[in-house]
């Protein structure tokens, strides 16, 4: 878990940054200088279960992923959650009334709201595949960038990629447990009904995974970030951080 004190004065809510499927908490590390200037409190960027350095779960559910994150939180901390894609769904699960956590607000970025049978079948197929091994770090890094959706945004030798890779006996693999792909389709309506805190659903204007119309079905504020795609938090950190201005 990346845990930084940061901030201008150390006060204010803790910002909990949750990465998407296939990525790791290190995807938020380039945000550090921006958060140092503009976020008044601490920030945390944990690895979701089965990603990075976080151990796998016996089986994957959004509640199970949220429970693992909750185990690493201090009960007294007030939280503002910014989650990308899968991380946004986990953020909503953390904010549920029965979770009992002091969550002030959730911003879900790039959450895929509608899944086709073919997409769910593809995810199940990925979850059933054995771990792939690669002869070199470069090959593994390129695969990591595709799986995490970061291809074209980060080069294979970027330091952020390191947390997503493991070397064992001279071979390389992704750190991710492929079984995590089996987490399934989120019931966003139920997740939103289970929380009373402010929620914003955001997306990049060019995100192919979700549309404005799909997000507006849920009756919460929707923010569209001009010119950005699915990984808007990597493309333009300042634009995404601005979504949190009301919750500092």
C-alpha positions in Angstrom: 0.0 0.0 0.0 1.3 3.4 -0.9 0.7 5.6 2.1 1.8 9.3 2.0 1.3 12.0 4.5 1.5 14.7 1.9 -0.9 17.6 1.9 -0.5 21.3 2.7 -1.2 21.0 6.4 -1.8 17.3 7.1 -5.4 17.9 8.0 -8.6 17.0 6.1 -10.0 13.7 5.0 -7.8 10.8 3.8 -7.9 10.4 0.0 -8.3 6.7 -0.9 -7.2 6.0 -4.4 -8.3 2.7 -5.9 -6.9 1.4 -9.2 -8.7 -0.5 -11.9 -8.6 -4.2 -13.0 -5.1 -5.4 -13.8 -3.3 -2.3 -12.5 -1.7 -1.6 -9.1 -1.7 1.2 -6.5 1.5 2.5 -8.1 -0.5 3.8 -11.0 -1.3 6.8 -8.7 2.4 7.6 -7.8 2.7 10.2 -10.6 -0.1 12.1 -8.6 2.2 12.6 -5.7 3.5 16.2 -6.5 -0.1 17.3 -7.4 -1.5 15.9 -4.1 1.3 17.5 -2.1 0.2 20.9 -3.4 -3.6 20.4 -3.5 -4.8 17.7 -1.1 -4.9 18.8 2.6 -4.6 15.4 4.2 -3.0 12.0 3.7 -3.6 9.8 0.7 -3.5 6.0 0.3 -3.2 3.9 -2.9 -3.5 0.3 -1.9 -3.3 -2.7 -4.2 -6.6 -4.5 -4.6 -6.6 -8.1 -3.6 -4.9 -10.3 -6.2 -3.0 -7.3 -7.7 0.5 -6.0 -7.1 1.7 -7.1 -3.7 -1.8 -7.9 -2.2 -2.4 -11.6 -1.8 -5.2 -13.3 -3.8 -8.7 -14.1 -2.5 -10.1 -17.6 -2.6 -12.8 -16.1 -4.8 -13.5 -12.6 -6.0 -16.5 -10.4 -5.3 -16.8 -6.6 -4.9 -17.6 -7.0 -1.2 -14.6 -9.2 -0.7 -12.3 -6.7 -2.4 -13.8 -3.9 -0.3 -13.4 -6.0 2.9 -9.7 -6.5 2.1 -9.2 -2.7 1.7 -11.1 -2.0 4.8 -8.8 -4.1 6.9 -5.9 -1.7 6.1 -7.8 1.5 7.1 -7.7 3.3 10.4 -11.2 3.4 11.9 -10.9 7.1 12.9 -10.0 8.3 9.4 -12.5 10.2 7.3 -12.3 9.0 3.8 -12.9 10.4 0.3 -12.7 7.6 -2.3 -11.6 8.0 -5.9 -11.8 4.7 -7.7 -11.1 3.9 -11.3 -13.2 1.3 -13.1 -13.1 -1.8 -10.8 -11.8 0.5 -8.0 -14.8 2.7 -8.4 -17.1 -0.2 -7.7 -15.0 -1.2 -4.7 -15.3 2.4 -3.5 -19.1 2.2 -3.6 -19.0 -1.1 -1.7 -16.8 0.6 1.0 -19.4 3.5 1.3 -22.3 1.2 1.9 -24.2 2.0 5.1 -23.7 -1.5 6.6 -19.9 -1.3 6.0 -19.7 1.2 8.9 -16.8 3.2 7.4 -16.5 7.0 7.7 -16.7 7.6 3.9 -17.5 11.3 3.1 -17.9 10.9 -0.7 -17.1 8.6 -3.7 -16.0 9.5 -7.2 -16.2 6.6 -9.5 -14.2 7.1 -12.7 -14.8 5.0 -15.8 -17.0 2.4 -14.2 -18.3 0.0 -16.8 -22.1 0.1 -16.3 -23.4 -2.3 -18.9 -22.0 -5.8 -19.7 -22.9 -7.9 -22.6 -23.0 -11.8 -22.3 -20.0 -11.9 -24.7 -18.0 -9.6 -22.4 -18.9 -11.6 -19.3 -17.9 -14.8 -21.1 -14.6 -13.2 -22.1 -13.9 -12.2 -18.5 -14.7 -15.7 -17.3 -12.3 -17.2 -20.0 -9.5 -14.9 -18.8 -10.1 -15.9 -15.2 -9.8 -19.6 -16.1 -6.5 -19.3 -17.9 -3.3 -20.4 -16.2 -0.6 -17.8 -15.4 1.4 -16.8 -18.5 5.2 -16.8 -18.2 7.5 -14.6 -20.3 11.2 -14.9 -21.1 11.9 -11.2 -20.5 10.7 -8.3 -18.5 9.9 -6.3 -21.6 7.6 -9.0 -22.9 5.8 -9.2 -19.5 5.7 -5.4 -19.2 4.0 -5.2 -22.6 1.4 -7.8 -21.5 0.9 -5.9 -18.2 0.2 -2.7 -20.1 -2.4 -4.3 -22.3 -4.2 -6.1 -19.4 -4.2 -2.9 -17.3 -5.4 -0.7 -20.2 -2.3 1.4 -19.9 -0.8 0.5 -23.3 0.1 3.7 -25.2 0.0 5.7 -22.0 3.1 4.4 -20.3 6.3 2.8 -21.8 7.3 -0.7 -20.8 10.2 0.6 -18.8 8.2 3.1 -16.7 8.7 2.6 -12.9 4.9 2.3 -12.4 5.0 -1.0 -14.4 7.4 -2.7 -11.9 4.7 -3.3 -9.3 2.7 -5.3 -11.8 5.5 -7.8 -12.6 7.2 -10.7 -10.8 10.4 -12.5 -11.6 10.7 -16.1 -10.6 13.6 -18.3 -11.5 14.6 -16.1 -14.4 11.1 -15.9 -15.9 8.6 -13.1 -15.7 4.8 -13.1 -15.0 2.2 -10.5 -14.2 1.7 -10.0 -10.4 -2.1 -10.1 -10.9 -4.1 -13.2 -10.0 -5.9 -13.9 -13.3 -8.9 -15.3 -11.3 -9.8 -11.7 -10.4 -11.3 -11.4 -13.8 -14.2 -13.5 -12.5 -15.5 -10.8 -10.2 -18.4 -10.4 -12.5 -20.8 -7.5 -13.3 -21.5 -4.9 -10.7 -25.1 -4.1 -9.6 -24.6 -0.4 -9.6 -28.2 0.4 -8.8 -28.0 -1.7 -5.6 -24.6 -0.3 -4.6 -25.9 3.3 -5.0 -29.0 2.5 -3.1 -26.9 1.1 -0.2 -25.1 4.4 0.5 -26.2 7.8 1.7 -23.0 9.7 0.9 -22.4 12.0 -2.2 -21.4 10.0 -5.3 -20.2 11.3 -8.6 -19.9 9.0 -11.6 -17.3 10.3 -14.1 -15.9 9.3 -17.4 -13.5 10.5 -20.1 -15.3 11.9 -23.1 -13.7 9.2 -25.3 -14.0 6.3 -22.9 -15.3 3.4 -25.0 -16.4 1.3 -22.0 -19.3 3.5 -20.7 -21.4 6.3 -22.0 -22.9 9.4 -20.4 -26.4 8.1 -21.1 -25.6 4.8 -19.2 -24.3 6.7 -16.2 -27.2 9.1 -16.1 -29.6 6.2 -15.6 -28.5 6.0 -12.0 -29.7 9.5 -10.9 -26.5 10.7 -9.4 -24.3 13.6 -10.8 -22.3 12.6 -13.9 -19.1 14.4 -14.9 -17.6 14.1 -18.4 -13.9 15.0 -18.8 -13.3 16.5 -22.3 -10.8 14.9 -24.5 -9.9 12.0 -22.2 -10.3 8.3 -22.4 -10.9 5.4 -20.0 -7.7 6.0 -18.0 -8.3 9.7 -17.5 -6.5 9.7 -14.2 -3.3 8.8 -16.1 -3.9 11.1 -19.0 -4.7 14.2 -17.0 -4.4 13.9 -13.2 -5.2 17.5 -12.5 -8.6 17.3 -14.4 -9.5 14.2 -12.4 -8.3 15.6 -9.1 -10.6 18.7 -9.7 -13.6 16.3 -9.3 -12.7 16.2 -5.6 -12.7 19.9 -5.0 -15.9 19.9 -3.0 -14.7 17.2 -0.6 -11.3 18.5 0.6 
